C-alpha cells in the first residue's frame, strides 16, 4: 500500500505537471481561437464581397466552404483520430477503451478544424480544443513518468482545460472534466483539474484578452410564479434534445451509407450545401456565436427565429457528418438560444411581458434554452448551466435555469435515449473494430 507521504508527493507531481500542460493547452487553444476569429471575420468580408457580384457571387461561398470541408477531411485522412469532436475519443481513453491519440493529432486537428469551421461549417470550436488539450495532458504525463492511471487523469483534466479555453469558462471546464468525461469527483482528479483550468485560461487570456463571450443586457429575476412556465419549457426542450441527438446519429449513418463515395468527396458535397446556405443567409451557418449575440440583442424575431432554428437543426448534424474536425457544443448553444427566444415569443401571447411586469422573461428563456438543450443532448446539466452563466456573466436566472434544465434532462433520461457522446463513442469503437478486423 502506498504510504501517505508517497501519495502526497505523487499528488504534488501530478499538479505540477497539470500546470505545465495547462499552460500549453491555453496557448494552443488561445492561438486556435485567435486564428478562428480572424477566419470568421474574413468569411464575413468574403460574403459581403460575393453578394455584390450578383448571381455569380453565389458560387463563391459554395466553393470556399466545399474547399474548407475537403481540407478538413484531408486532415482526418492523414490522422483518422482527428475526426469529429474528439470528445468521444477522450471519454473512451478515460474508460480504458482506447489509447490516447499521438502528438501528430494536434496539427491535424488545429489545421483541419480551422479549415472546416472557418469556411462556414456548422461546427463548434470546443471539440478541437478539448481533444488537443487531452493529447497535451497524456503526452506530458508520459514524459513525466506517470503511470497509466495518472496518464488518464491528466488527459481528462486537460480536456476540461480545453473546454475552459474554448468558452472562457473555467468552472464549466472543470465540471466538464469531472461530470462528463471522468464522471467522478474523486480528489485525485479534482485538484489537478482545477490547476489545469486556471493555468489554461490564464494562458489563453494572454492571447485573447478578457472580453466577455456574450454581452447580455441586464436581466431581471423572473417571478417565482413563472417557474411552471420554465418547467414546461424544459419538458419541451427535452423532447427537442432527443430529436436532435437522433438527427445527429441518423445523419452520420445516412452519409456513411454512401460507401462508394470517397470521404473527401462526401465532405466537399456537404460543404457545398452549407456554402449555399451561407450565400442565402450568413446566420444559417458557422459556429453560431454571432447569431447567439444577435438573439440576445433582439435582432432576430419571428418568423426568422423559426426558420433559423429549423435550418440549423439540420445543418449542424449535416456538417458533423462531413467527418471533419469540429464540435457540437457551440452550434447546440446557438440552437438553444433560438429555441428560447422562439418560446418567449409564443409565451408573450399567453403571459404578455408588459402585463406580467417581467421584462426579463425573454432573456431568461434564452439562457434557459441554451442550458436545457445542452443538458438534454449531452446529459451534463451542471456543466451546461455553469458554461452558460460564465459565457454570459449572468447568474440572476439560476433558479429558472435549474428548473428548465432539470426537466429537460429528466425527459431525455426517461425516454431511454442515451447521451449523444455515449452513442458517438460506441460508434467510434465499432468503426475502429471493423478497421482492425475486416469481415472476410
C-alpha positions as CSV (number, residue, x, y, z in Angstrom):
1,X,0.0,0.0,0.0
2,X,1.3,3.5,-0.9
3,X,2.3,5.5,2.2
4,X,0.7,8.9,2.8
5,X,4.0,10.7,2.1
6,X,4.4,8.9,-1.2
7,X,0.8,9.7,-2.1
8,X,1.3,13.4,-1.2
9,X,4.4,13.6,-3.4
10,X,2.5,11.9,-6.2
11,X,-0.3,14.4,-5.9
12,X,2.1,17.4,-6.0
13,X,3.9,16.0,-9.0
14,X,0.6,15.5,-10.8
15,X,-0.5,19.1,-10.0
16,X,2.8,20.5,-11.2
17,X,2.5,18.6,-14.5
18,X,-1.1,19.7,-14.7
19,X,0.0,23.4,-14.6
20,X,2.6,22.8,-17.3
21,X,0.2,21.0,-19.5
22,X,-2.5,23.6,-18.7
23,X,-0.2,26.4,-19.9
24,X,0.5,24.6,-23.1
25,X,-3.2,23.9,-23.6
26,X,-4.1,27.5,-23.0
27,X,-1.5,28.7,-25.6
28,X,-2.6,26.2,-28.2
29,X,-6.3,26.8,-27.5
30,X,-5.8,30.6,-27.5
31,X,-3.9,30.5,-30.7
32,X,-6.6,28.3,-32.3
33,X,-9.4,30.7,-31.2
34,X,-7.4,33.7,-32.4
35,X,-6.9,32.2,-35.9
36,X,-10.6,31.2,-36.0
37,X,-11.8,34.7,-35.1
38,X,-9.7,36.1,-37.9
39,X,-11.0,33.5,-40.4
40,X,-14.6,34.3,-39.4
41,X,-14.1,38.0,-40.0
42,X,-12.5,37.1,-43.4
43,X,-15.6,34.9,-44.1
44,X,-18.0,37.8,-43.4
45,X,-15.9,40.1,-45.7
46,X,-16.0,37.4,-48.4
47,X,-19.7,37.1,-48.1
48,X,-20.2,40.8,-48.5
49,X,-17.9,40.9,-51.5
50,X,-19.5,38.0,-53.2
51,X,-23.0,39.4,-52.6
52,X,-22.0,42.4,-54.7
53,X,-21.3,40.2,-57.7
54,X,-24.9,39.3,-58.2
55,X,-25.9,35.7,-59.1
56,X,-22.3,34.6,-59.9
57,X,-21.4,35.6,-56.4
58,X,-23.4,32.7,-55.0
59,X,-20.8,30.3,-56.2
60,X,-18.0,31.9,-54.2
61,X,-19.2,30.8,-50.7
62,X,-20.2,27.4,-52.1
63,X,-16.7,26.9,-53.5
64,X,-15.0,28.2,-50.3
65,X,-17.0,26.0,-47.9
66,X,-16.6,23.0,-50.1
67,X,-12.8,23.6,-50.2
68,X,-12.7,24.1,-46.4
69,X,-14.6,20.9,-45.8
70,X,-12.3,19.0,-48.2
71,X,-9.3,20.3,-46.4
72,X,-10.7,19.2,-43.1
73,X,-11.4,15.8,-44.4
74,X,-7.8,15.6,-45.7
75,X,-6.6,16.2,-42.2
76,X,-8.7,13.3,-41.0
77,X,-7.4,11.1,-43.8
78,X,-3.9,11.8,-42.5
79,X,-4.8,11.4,-38.8
80,X,-8.1,9.4,-38.5
81,X,-8.5,10.2,-34.8
82,X,-8.8,13.9,-35.7
83,X,-12.4,13.3,-37.0
84,X,-15.4,14.9,-35.4
85,X,-15.5,16.4,-32.0
86,X,-12.9,14.2,-30.3
87,X,-14.7,14.2,-27.0
88,X,-15.9,10.7,-27.6
89,X,-12.3,9.6,-28.0
90,X,-11.3,11.4,-24.8
91,X,-14.1,9.6,-23.0
92,X,-13.0,6.2,-24.5
93,X,-9.5,6.8,-23.2
94,X,-10.7,7.6,-19.8
95,X,-12.7,4.4,-19.7
96,X,-9.7,2.3,-20.9
97,X,-11.4,1.6,-24.3
98,X,-8.9,3.4,-26.4
99,X,-5.3,4.7,-26.2
100,X,-4.5,8.4,-26.1
101,X,-4.0,10.0,-29.6
102,X,-0.5,10.7,-30.7
103,X,1.0,14.2,-30.8
104,X,0.5,14.5,-34.6
105,X,-3.2,14.9,-33.8
106,X,-2.6,18.4,-32.7
107,X,-1.5,19.9,-36.0
108,X,-4.1,17.8,-37.9
109,X,-6.9,18.9,-35.5
110,X,-5.7,22.5,-35.5
111,X,-5.4,23.0,-39.2
112,X,-8.4,20.7,-40.1
113,X,-10.8,22.5,-37.7
114,X,-9.7,25.9,-38.9
115,X,-10.4,25.0,-42.5
116,X,-13.8,23.4,-41.7
117,X,-15.1,25.8,-39.1
118,X,-13.5,28.9,-40.7
119,X,-15.1,28.2,-44.1
120,X,-18.6,28.1,-42.5
121,X,-19.5,24.5,-41.5
122,X,-21.9,24.5,-38.5
123,X,-19.3,23.1,-36.1
124,X,-18.0,24.2,-32.6
125,X,-14.5,25.2,-31.6
126,X,-14.7,23.4,-28.3
127,X,-14.3,19.8,-29.7
128,X,-10.8,20.5,-31.2
129,X,-9.6,22.4,-28.0
130,X,-10.8,19.6,-25.8
131,X,-9.1,16.9,-27.9
132,X,-5.9,18.8,-28.3
133,X,-5.8,19.5,-24.6
134,X,-6.3,15.9,-23.8
135,X,-3.4,14.9,-26.1
136,X,-1.2,17.5,-24.4
137,X,-2.1,16.1,-21.0
138,X,-1.5,12.5,-21.9
139,X,1.9,13.3,-23.5
140,X,3.0,15.5,-20.6
141,X,2.1,12.7,-18.2
142,X,4.0,10.1,-20.1
143,X,7.1,12.3,-20.4
144,X,6.8,13.0,-16.7
145,X,7.0,9.3,-15.9
146,X,3.4,8.9,-14.5
147,X,1.7,5.5,-14.5
148,X,-1.2,4.6,-16.8
149,X,-3.8,5.7,-14.2
150,X,-2.4,9.1,-13.9
151,X,-1.9,9.5,-17.6
152,X,-5.7,9.1,-17.9
153,X,-6.1,11.6,-15.0
154,X,-4.0,14.1,-16.9
155,X,-5.8,13.7,-20.2
156,X,-9.1,14.0,-18.5
157,X,-8.0,17.1,-16.6
158,X,-6.7,18.7,-19.8
159,X,-9.9,18.0,-21.6
160,X,-11.6,20.3,-19.1
161,X,-8.8,22.9,-19.6
162,X,-9.5,22.7,-23.4
163,X,-13.2,23.4,-22.9
164,X,-12.4,26.2,-20.4
165,X,-10.3,27.9,-23.0
166,X,-12.8,27.4,-25.8
167,X,-15.6,29.2,-23.9
168,X,-13.6,31.2,-21.3
169,X,-15.4,29.2,-18.7
170,X,-13.0,27.9,-16.1
171,X,-15.6,26.4,-13.7
172,X,-17.6,25.0,-16.6
173,X,-14.4,23.4,-18.0
174,X,-13.6,21.8,-14.6
175,X,-17.1,20.5,-14.3
176,X,-17.0,19.1,-17.8
177,X,-13.9,17.0,-17.0
178,X,-15.5,15.8,-13.8
179,X,-19.2,15.4,-14.7
180,X,-19.0,14.3,-18.4
181,X,-15.5,12.8,-19.0
182,X,-14.4,11.4,-15.7
183,X,-17.9,11.0,-14.2
184,X,-16.2,11.2,-10.8
185,X,-15.4,13.9,-8.2
186,X,-12.5,12.0,-6.6
187,X,-9.8,14.2,-5.1
188,X,-7.0,12.9,-7.4
189,X,-9.0,14.2,-10.4
190,X,-10.5,17.3,-8.9
191,X,-7.3,19.0,-7.7
192,X,-5.1,18.7,-10.9
193,X,-8.2,19.6,-13.0
194,X,-8.6,22.9,-11.1
195,X,-4.8,23.7,-11.5
196,X,-5.0,22.8,-15.2
197,X,-8.1,25.0,-15.8
198,X,-6.6,28.0,-14.0
199,X,-3.3,27.7,-16.0
200,X,-5.0,27.2,-19.3
201,X,-7.5,30.1,-19.0
202,X,-4.7,32.4,-17.8
203,X,-2.5,31.5,-20.8
204,X,-5.4,31.8,-23.2
205,X,-6.2,35.3,-22.0
206,X,-2.7,36.4,-22.8
207,X,-3.7,35.8,-26.5
208,X,-7.4,36.6,-26.4
209,X,-7.7,39.3,-23.8
210,X,-10.6,39.5,-21.4
211,X,-13.7,40.3,-23.5
212,X,-16.9,38.5,-22.5
213,X,-18.2,35.8,-24.8
214,X,-21.6,37.4,-25.0
215,X,-22.7,40.9,-24.0
216,X,-26.1,40.3,-22.3
217,X,-28.5,43.1,-21.4
218,X,-29.4,43.3,-17.8
219,X,-32.0,40.6,-17.0
220,X,-34.3,41.0,-14.1
221,X,-35.1,37.9,-12.0
222,X,-38.3,36.3,-13.3
223,X,-41.1,36.0,-10.7
224,X,-41.3,32.6,-8.9
225,X,-44.9,32.4,-10.2
226,X,-43.4,31.9,-13.6
227,X,-41.5,28.7,-12.6
228,X,-44.2,26.5,-14.1
229,X,-43.5,28.2,-17.5
230,X,-39.8,27.2,-17.2
231,X,-40.7,23.6,-16.3
232,X,-43.0,23.3,-19.3
233,X,-40.2,24.9,-21.4
234,X,-37.8,22.4,-20.0
235,X,-40.0,19.4,-20.8
236,X,-40.3,20.6,-24.4
237,X,-36.6,21.2,-24.5
238,X,-36.0,17.6,-23.5
239,X,-38.1,16.4,-26.5
240,X,-36.1,18.7,-28.8
241,X,-32.9,17.4,-27.4
242,X,-33.9,13.8,-28.0
243,X,-34.8,14.6,-31.6
244,X,-31.5,16.5,-32.1
245,X,-29.4,13.6,-30.9
246,X,-31.3,11.2,-33.2
247,X,-30.8,13.5,-36.2
248,X,-27.1,13.7,-35.4
249,X,-26.7,9.9,-35.3
250,X,-29.2,9.4,-38.2
251,X,-27.3,11.8,-40.5
252,X,-24.0,10.1,-39.6
253,X,-25.5,6.8,-40.6
254,X,-27.1,8.1,-43.8
255,X,-24.0,9.9,-45.0
256,X,-21.8,6.9,-44.0
257,X,-24.0,4.7,-46.2
258,X,-22.6,6.2,-49.3
259,X,-19.6,3.9,-49.1
260,X,-18.8,4.2,-52.8
261,X,-18.2,7.9,-52.5
262,X,-14.8,8.8,-51.0
263,X,-14.9,10.6,-47.6
264,X,-13.3,13.7,-49.1
265,X,-15.9,13.9,-51.8
266,X,-18.7,13.5,-49.3
267,X,-17.2,16.3,-47.3
268,X,-17.0,18.5,-50.4
269,X,-20.6,17.9,-51.2
270,X,-21.8,18.7,-47.7
271,X,-19.5,21.8,-47.7
272,X,-21.2,23.0,-50.9
273,X,-24.6,22.6,-49.4
274,X,-23.6,24.6,-46.3
275,X,-22.0,27.2,-48.6
276,X,-25.3,27.6,-50.4
277,X,-26.9,28.3,-47.1
278,X,-24.2,30.9,-46.3
279,X,-24.9,32.6,-49.6
280,X,-28.6,32.8,-48.8
281,X,-28.2,34.0,-45.2
282,X,-24.9,34.1,-43.2
283,X,-26.8,33.3,-40.0
284,X,-27.7,29.8,-41.2
285,X,-24.1,28.5,-41.0
286,X,-21.0,28.9,-38.9
287,X,-20.4,28.2,-35.3
288,X,-23.2,30.5,-34.2
289,X,-21.7,33.0,-31.8
290,X,-22.7,36.0,-33.8
291,X,-26.2,34.6,-34.1
292,X,-26.5,34.0,-30.4
293,X,-25.4,37.6,-29.7
294,X,-28.0,38.8,-32.2
295,X,-30.7,36.8,-30.4
296,X,-29.7,38.4,-27.1
297,X,-29.8,41.8,-28.7
298,X,-33.3,41.2,-30.0
299,X,-32.1,41.4,-33.6
300,X,-33.8,38.2,-34.6
301,X,-37.5,37.9,-34.4
302,X,-40.3,35.8,-35.7
303,X,-40.5,34.2,-38.3
304,X,-36.7,34.4,-38.7
305,X,-36.3,32.6,-35.4
306,X,-38.3,29.6,-36.5
307,X,-36.6,29.4,-39.9
308,X,-33.1,29.7,-38.5
309,X,-33.9,27.1,-35.8
310,X,-35.2,24.6,-38.4
311,X,-32.3,25.2,-40.8
312,X,-29.6,24.9,-38.2
313,X,-31.3,21.9,-36.6
314,X,-30.4,20.1,-39.8
315,X,-27.3,22.0,-40.9
316,X,-25.5,21.2,-37.6
317,X,-25.8,17.4,-37.9
318,X,-25.1,17.5,-41.6
319,X,-21.9,19.5,-41.0
320,X,-20.8,17.0,-38.4
321,X,-21.5,14.1,-40.8
322,X,-18.8,15.6,-43.1
323,X,-16.3,13.9,-40.8
324,X,-14.0,16.9,-40.5
325,X,-12.7,18.1,-37.1
326,X,-15.2,20.2,-35.2
327,X,-17.5,20.0,-32.2
328,X,-21.2,20.0,-31.4
329,X,-21.4,22.3,-28.3
330,X,-21.2,25.8,-29.8
331,X,-23.9,25.2,-32.5
332,X,-26.0,23.5,-29.8
333,X,-25.8,26.6,-27.6
334,X,-26.9,28.8,-30.6
335,X,-29.8,26.4,-31.3
336,X,-30.8,26.6,-27.6
337,X,-30.8,30.4,-27.8
338,X,-33.0,30.4,-30.9
339,X,-35.4,27.9,-29.2
340,X,-35.6,30.0,-26.0
341,X,-36.3,33.2,-28.0
342,X,-39.0,31.4,-30.1
343,X,-40.7,30.1,-27.0
344,X,-40.6,33.5,-25.4
345,X,-42.4,35.0,-28.4
346,X,-45.2,32.5,-28.0
347,X,-45.2,32.8,-24.2
348,X,-45.7,36.5,-24.6
349,X,-49.1,35.8,-26.2
350,X,-50.2,33.8,-23.1
351,X,-48.3,35.8,-20.5
352,X,-47.6,39.2,-22.0
353,X,-44.3,40.5,-20.8
354,X,-45.7,44.0,-20.1
355,X,-48.7,42.6,-18.3
356,X,-46.6,40.2,-16.2
357,X,-44.3,43.0,-15.3
358,X,-41.4,40.7,-16.2
359,X,-39.3,42.1,-18.9
360,X,-36.6,39.6,-18.0
361,X,-38.6,36.6,-19.2
362,X,-37.3,36.6,-22.7
363,X,-33.7,36.8,-21.7
364,X,-34.2,34.2,-19.0
365,X,-35.8,31.8,-21.6
366,X,-32.9,32.3,-24.0
367,X,-30.4,31.4,-21.2
368,X,-32.5,28.5,-20.0
369,X,-32.8,27.3,-23.6
370,X,-29.1,27.1,-24.1
371,X,-28.6,25.2,-20.8
372,X,-31.6,22.9,-21.1
373,X,-30.9,21.8,-24.7
374,X,-27.2,21.2,-23.8
375,X,-28.3,19.2,-20.8
376,X,-30.8,17.1,-22.7
377,X,-28.3,16.2,-25.5
378,X,-25.1,15.9,-23.6
379,X,-26.7,14.8,-20.3
380,X,-24.3,17.0,-18.3
381,X,-26.7,19.5,-16.7
382,X,-24.3,21.2,-14.3
383,X,-21.7,21.7,-17.0
384,X,-24.3,23.2,-19.3
385,X,-25.7,25.7,-16.8
386,X,-22.3,26.8,-15.5
387,X,-20.9,27.3,-19.0
388,X,-23.9,29.4,-20.0
389,X,-23.6,31.5,-16.8
390,X,-19.9,32.1,-17.3
391,X,-20.2,32.9,-21.0
392,X,-22.9,35.5,-20.3
393,X,-21.7,36.7,-16.9
394,X,-25.3,36.2,-15.7
395,X,-26.4,34.4,-12.6
396,X,-29.7,36.1,-11.8
397,X,-31.7,33.4,-13.6
398,X,-30.1,30.4,-11.9
399,X,-33.4,29.2,-10.4
400,X,-35.5,29.1,-13.6
401,X,-32.5,27.7,-15.5
402,X,-32.2,24.9,-12.9
403,X,-35.9,24.1,-13.3
404,X,-35.8,24.1,-17.1
405,X,-32.6,22.1,-17.3
406,X,-33.7,19.5,-14.7
407,X,-37.0,19.0,-16.6
408,X,-35.2,18.6,-19.9
409,X,-32.7,16.1,-18.6
410,X,-35.5,14.1,-16.9
411,X,-37.4,13.8,-20.1
412,X,-34.3,12.8,-22.1
413,X,-33.4,10.2,-19.4
414,X,-36.9,8.8,-19.2
415,X,-37.0,8.3,-22.9
416,X,-34.2,5.8,-22.8
417,X,-32.2,7.9,-25.3
418,X,-28.5,7.7,-24.4
419,X,-26.3,10.8,-24.1
420,X,-25.1,11.8,-27.5
421,X,-21.4,11.2,-26.7
422,X,-22.1,7.7,-25.4
423,X,-23.6,6.9,-28.8
424,X,-20.8,8.6,-30.7
425,X,-18.2,6.7,-28.6
426,X,-19.9,3.3,-29.3
427,X,-20.0,4.2,-33.0
428,X,-16.3,5.2,-33.0
429,X,-15.3,2.0,-31.2
430,X,-17.3,-0.1,-33.6
431,X,-15.8,1.6,-36.6
432,X,-12.3,1.0,-35.2
433,X,-13.0,-2.6,-34.6
434,X,-14.2,-3.1,-38.2
435,X,-10.9,-1.5,-39.5
436,X,-8.8,-3.8,-37.4
437,X,-10.8,-6.9,-38.1
438,X,-12.4,-6.6,-41.5
439,X,-15.0,-9.1,-42.4
440,X,-13.8,-11.8,-44.9
